[in-house]
Every structure is written in structure tokens, then in C-alpha cells.
Amino acid sequence: MRALPNAIQVADHWHLRENASAAFLDAVRESMSGIRTAVGAATVDPERLTCAERLHYEGYLRR
């Protein structure tokens, strides 16, 4: 700040949101297995799936 001692440092909204979003997604990724277990999503009940979800799930099971 020697060149411009009276300059004010600012951050733009886009970068603030981008950094906050990245931090949030990192935190969710790290806790996802615990979240799935807590809400009971670790097991799949095929009866509760939509048609599209069931097709996706059946493809997953074949692989």
C-alpha cells in the first residue's frame, strides 16, 4: 500500500459469493455420508422412487 496509501481495499460481490459457495460445497461433501445416515438415505426404498429415479437406480444396480 505504499504506492496508494489512501486506497481502500474492496471485495466484489461475485468473488465473495463464489468463495462462500465453494466453502459450503466443500463442507457438505465432507459430511455427506453422515448426513445420509442421519436422514436414513443410506438405504433406498424402490417403492418411493419416481419412474425416472427407479430407472436410474436399476441402472446403478446393474453396474
Sequence and secondary structure as in RCSB ss.txt:
>XXXX:A:sequence
MRALPNAIQVADHWHLRENASAAFLDAVRESMSGIRTAVGAATVDPERLTCAERLHYEGYLRR
>XXXX:A:secstr
  S TT      HHHHHHHHHHHHHHHHHHHHHHHHHHHTTTS  GGGS HHHHHHHHHHHH 
